[in-house]
Amino acid sequence: MATFRTCVQRKRSDGNYVVYIRIAHNNKIAYIKTDFLVNEKEIKKNTITNSFVNKKCAILIDEYIDKCNRFGVGNWTAKEIADYLTSGDELISFSDYCRLFTRRMDNEDRESTSQNYKVAIHKLEEFSGKKDLKFSDITSNLLMSWIESMRDTKKAKNGYPKAIKTMFQHGADEYNDYDRDIIKIPNQPFRKVKIPKQTKPQKRAAEIKTLQKFFGTNIDNLKAPKGGWITRAERAKDVCMLIFCLAGINTADLFDLRKEALVDSKLCYHRKKTRGRRDDEAYMEILVPDILKPLFLKYKGKERLFSFCEIYANQKNFNKCINQGMADVRECYDNLHSDILEYMTTYTMRCSWATIAHNNCNASTELVAFSLNHGSAHKVTEGYINTDYSPISILNQKVVEFVFGKSR
């Protein structure tokens, strides 16, 4: 927490000293100049003795502390705090707040989600031509023009404005003290802005024969990288098998799983993407099918359940490399048009599992959603019920057997 105190520096030519507010934070020092002066007789052992000046500075320091508490400056430098405290309300930086907002998400272990917000503010800055947007710069006209420029996109026209809206509203709530009618962010640019819906994507599920072809493709002719023990394609096939046979688990969870998540052949974990946003912490249980047990040994980790965190720097790189490995597998196809599988990514495995569970294994949409660990529409009712996760394992086994045969 930043600390504040009064101090003086050099004596002026008229014999007086300017009073400063000294800010100490994160092992750095910064100063804010005040309008007060004291003479040499009003300083004793570097302490100001003028009671009027001390009283006025104490009120000023209280205001500074209140501002810092409401905004949250834990990761800032002392200079950033000083700049923030001395800027006019109309100069409050929206760009800086967005960086703070995304740092908080990163600290909550939500790096993959924060990336969308980082890109959103970068795109808005790029469109506006300003590297440091103020809250007052965010107007309805700017937003509508920006959205219009993205009208031909599928997701950006919806996702980026929604991210900006979220950060703007959080910033207004932190700056504005509605109880005391202190309004630092008066503009409400989103009142007139209609954020368009995403363009409905094409179905991302693969046909059953396509999945079987993918997992059955011979990749022996691919060479492992120098110093490596398996090819990128082999790892991609293995990870896709883990995803598909664990009811569409995300690569973020495979990367993040702790050793204690595996309990008596049952995987028990909280879905990383939504665990901080749901009352049940996005908890999930699923039995590990026999087909996966060799892979659990093959990729056994030292620190975590799997060794992926030892191979890749972060979850994003992990997912990217697996998708690249899937492209390597495509190069080995025979008697199959490559464009059929051109769209396949790790997410295809999750969509394919859901489609097969519903269309081929007669699972209800509600059970599929439960198995995918989606948020429930029956939150109140579920508060009365002890959750039974066994239907997920039963359905998952049906899907695995439908694709790979009952011996699995």
TAGI-V788579 format. One record per run of one state. SS is the DSSP state (h for helix, s for strand, l for the rest). FROM is the first residue (numbers start at 1). TO is the last residue. If there is no record, write none. Layout:
ss={SS & SS}
from={FROM & FROM}
to={TO & TO}
This chain:
ss={l & s & l & s & l & s & h & s & l & s & l & h & l & h & l & h & l & s & h & l & h & l & s & h & l & h & l & h & l & s & l & s & l & h & l & h & l & h & l & h & l & h & s & l & s & l & s & l & h & l & s & l & s & l & h & l & h & l & h & l & h & l & h & l & h & l & h & l}
from={1 & 3 & 12 & 16 & 26 & 28 & 40 & 43 & 45 & 47 & 49 & 51 & 72 & 78 & 87 & 89 & 92 & 93 & 94 & 108 & 111 & 129 & 134 & 135 & 138 & 140 & 150 & 156 & 176 & 177 & 178 & 182 & 183 & 189 & 193 & 208 & 217 & 232 & 246 & 251 & 257 & 259 & 262 & 264 & 266 & 271 & 283 & 288 & 290 & 299 & 300 & 301 & 306 & 307 & 308 & 312 & 315 & 331 & 338 & 342 & 346 & 360 & 365 & 372 & 379 & 383 & 390 & 405}
to={2 & 11 & 15 & 25 & 27 & 39 & 42 & 44 & 46 & 48 & 50 & 71 & 77 & 86 & 88 & 91 & 92 & 93 & 107 & 110 & 128 & 133 & 134 & 137 & 139 & 149 & 155 & 175 & 176 & 177 & 181 & 182 & 188 & 192 & 207 & 216 & 231 & 245 & 250 & 256 & 258 & 261 & 263 & 265 & 270 & 282 & 287 & 289 & 298 & 299 & 300 & 305 & 306 & 307 & 311 & 314 & 330 & 337 & 341 & 345 & 359 & 364 & 371 & 378 & 382 & 389 & 404 & 408}
